[in-house]
Amino acid sequence: MRLLAVLPALLLFAALPAAADALRCGEYRSTDGGMALVFTTPNTGYRHNDISEPEPLWVDRSAAQTRLVMLDDGVAAPIRISADGQRIEDGGVVVYTLRQSRTCATEPSATDGSCRAAGSHCIAQLPAASPGQAQRACREGVGAGCSALLRQLRDGVTAAGSGDTGPVRFERPRACREHTPGHDPQACEALTDDALAAAMQSVGERLQQEDEDTLDSPLPAAARDLLQQLCLQHRSGRFCAEVAEQQLIALKPTLAVQALQVVCDAGRISACERIAPLRDLGADLRLVPAHRVPCGRYQADGGVIDRLVFGDGTRGRLHDGAIHLQQNGEPLVLRQLGNGDLLGMDAQTGYQRYQPVPGTAQCTPPREGRGSP
């Protein structure tokens, strides 16, 4: 999932006036009932829509505008809270109404120099964070920090286990430091707006470049081990989906399924559906080089593409032990599992297990070199 998908929403947020803050602990529901904000303390909680996994959030009150900080997306956007605490306006786009109050849990402490203590400014710093900062944010439960670390490892900015001489602290500008001389919410507001706008521009430019590049080179084993540990320790669903993708690129389906299990446990139904057919494979959940293009029809349980047809007219070919073909104009890549089933490896078929349908292998067996475009 791309962060780019959330960027256009930021353009919808106009300047919102500060509100008398009476945020309640409990559940706020959107007008259509499809989205909920749940606050377990006056400053922490999660957003969910009953389909995907809950998205952890913070509330940042350091500037003139209160902001909702989405920890997995790496987005901080203005909200307005009604004086009686019954309504939350999310940029004037979505209105949430308090449906059920609850007793507040104990507020977690924010350690000096932590990502939480810096609030929105931590999120603004993540696109250009040092490896130490990214890893600190990740270990504090900020999924966007984990994702930033993954990008750094992929881009070769740092090596797993290497010494990091960059900063490991996050700081607010002086104007944003509450209860200190020089705290100025209006000046803080301008600084926060500028910092977040610059961060979002940086993220957008990088994601556009990633879309243009082919990011199919596997990360070194040490880097993947670090990312896998962070996924299992901090249980961040969105980040673990990114880790699973890296493990699949490295041809490690067992580790990919382990990471996707975290995503499933976090509440994403689609992840549960993807890994269910793969868990049954046991020792056959491994990839072996394919030596010929298959023949006949292969079926998967759901997915975007649930049927593959191999025949004399199929433009299938082998490359580096993988099966490449075109189906309905889509380029697909599959690899062979230990029991002869096929595993989808591209964006359309990723993680899908395709099993041969008995009685459909009636095509002429491909000879060496046959089927190459």
ABEGO torsion letter per residue (X at the ends): XBAAAAAAAAAABBBBBBBBBABBBEBBBBAAGABBBBBABAABEBBBAGABBBBBBBBBAABABBBBBBAAAGBBBBBBBBAAGABBBBGGABBBBBABBBBBBBBBBBBBGBAAAAEAAAAAAAAABBAAAAAAAAAAGBAAAAAAAAAAAAAGABBBGBBBABBABBBBBAAABBGBBGBBAAAAAAAAAAAAAAAAAAAAAAAAAAAABBBABBBBAAAAAAAAAAAAAAGBAAAAAAAAAAAAAAGBAAAAAAAAAAAAAAGBAAAAAAAAAAAAAEAABBBBBBABBBBEBBBBBEEABABBBBBAABBBBBBGGBBBBBBGGBBBBBBBBAAGBBBBABAAABGBBBBBBBGABABBBBBBGBGBX
